[in-house]
């Protein structure tokens, strides 16, 4: 192969993914000011986005490439493209709001069609201040918070902004395809990272194993934040690998770029604080050894993280409040590690630490490796001796209890099943990959520790290794997500699964390098089977399934059923959950929910119906006084929606939407392998 071909192949595999990550990160960053200025329109966002994406990509192009053959580069690229096409062809159509993907899709659609934040709730059409003062009238729905007379979406801005570009290009279908495209970029980024730290020949194996893993496919099929987060984080990881051996201005440039990408993850997912916190000790080590890229890495991480946090506070403050129980420990950990690292840097530069012989003892690397092995063993053995629980009053506990009852399990809504977190990984990657990754992590630790002690150079992969190890251990210890699968498994998509894949591939390479020549071929085949086989087995039952099919068409029928001047009032549990933001943001129909607190009557009792009817009558009168036509909407739940409207005095309830579709099954104690049927319904009628 010619050197030109090798260079081109290496560029495709190891430089292009970083350019793509930088471009996507730049788009998420520029979205915040444009959205806040109500300028997220095709005429403004597309040219501005193109300019910043090209500039960011041009800066990222300076990352050194790695020589690779076309078999490695082309194979990895082909796998990434196949993964993207696969996800696009089997994309979900989650629009009627039930889970995070639905709320993300509605958020993206709002940005595409209304071009800014917050969501205008059209309070004047609902009756103005009097409606807001009524305790039985609410503008909120799941993932859309009422803040004064406006509605604020739940999640961070970055992913919905990216998906809104697809909405401009091709409506709902265009939006649903974008995660698959970003997912393909992410697979290529992991392949490129593997080429740097393990070797180019191993990149296709890593790409295939990750792309086939069902949680990755599940995330790439739906409008989740994981696809762009995976791409940006592994773009940052690649720059961190290139940073360590670099010198002079090149090191400073790479450090700044890596820091900016690490911080830019915060435009997409708030969990980025965990990775930033774990990166802080690495920064301290680089500052101690006076690495030429250390200050630039610190500056880039700090600047981008501050901008991401500011964006989150400006666009997602209510969401941050609801997750404060998880967020505050992250912030506290970040502050604690930052302060401790600053002290360590100061002491190390004064020579204080070098005089502590126990810190430089040759036993320390072995002791820490053994400690890591013990921690991993404890995490893996938890199902034998531990049951993890949360507050039984938590909203997720009610869902868990309902699923336990339906699946014939002992009802204990407080269970999080977090003790099974390693089992969840093994469902999709297999126990061989988990064991190989654990062994590789343990074996790699002494080399890093010895380098920190000053008895060798820091390996180029030090920063990604430390960040991945720390983030993975924290996630395995406390996944922090409702434990119904496959929904819960996307918690592992961004860091945990890629880390297991790369480490297990590295372990396979180590073993093959020590095999006799005649056994290399069979050993390589065994490695492929051990890694790819379980991933295929775990995904095969759901490989071709599509979920929520037909929901956009159902929404279109719902929109067409409303006339100018109509104002929607959701009056039963499912309609309050699923339809307010759909009608408000997609149909441009002012919408609110009529709620009855338990203190005013338990659902199904006569007291409940009396209170609900009185609240509907009050709000209907206010809407008519404002010149509108109040329309009651119901979608089902414990009571048939037609019966709900009939009991509220509607003389001619009309079934606007009645469609049976499917969603991913919700299981607690086994690997999901199918779908469950759901009914999407909307019944409307003019208020009496």
Secondary structure, 3 states (H helix, E strand, C coil): CCHHHHHHHHHHHHCHHHHHHHHHHHHHHHHHHHHHCCCCCHHHHHHHHHHHHHHHHHHHCCCCCCCCCHHHHHHHHHHHHHHHHHHHHCCCCCCCCCCHHHHHHHHHHHHHHHCCCCEECCHHHHCCHHHHHCCCEECCECCEEEECCEEEECCCHHHHHHHHHHHHHHHHHHHHHHHHHHHHHHHHHHHHHHHHHCCHHHHHHHHHHHHHCHHHHHHHHCCCCHHHHHHHHHHHHHHHHHHHCCCHHHHHHHHHHHHHHHHHHHHCCCCHHHHHHHHHHHHHHHHHCCCCCHHHHHHHHHHHHHHHHHHHHHHCHHHHHHCHHHHHHHHHHHHHHHHHHHHHHHHHHCCCHHHCHHHCCCHHHHHHHHHHHHHHHHHHHHHHHCCCECCCCCHHHHHHHHHHHHCCCCCCCCECCHHHHHHHHHHHHHHHHHHHHHHHHHHHHHHHHHHHCCCCCCCCCHHHHHHHHHHHHHHHHCCCCCCCECHHHHHHCCCHHHHHHHHHHHHHHHHHHCCCHHHHHHHHHHHHHHHHHHHHHHHHCCCCCCCCCCHHHHHHHHHHCCCCCEEEEECCHHHHHHCHHHHHHCCCCCEEEECCCHHHCCCCCHHHHHHHHHHHHHHHHHHHHCCCEEEEEECCCCCCHHHHHHHCCCCCCEEEEEEEEEEECCECCCCCCCEEEEEEEEEEEECC
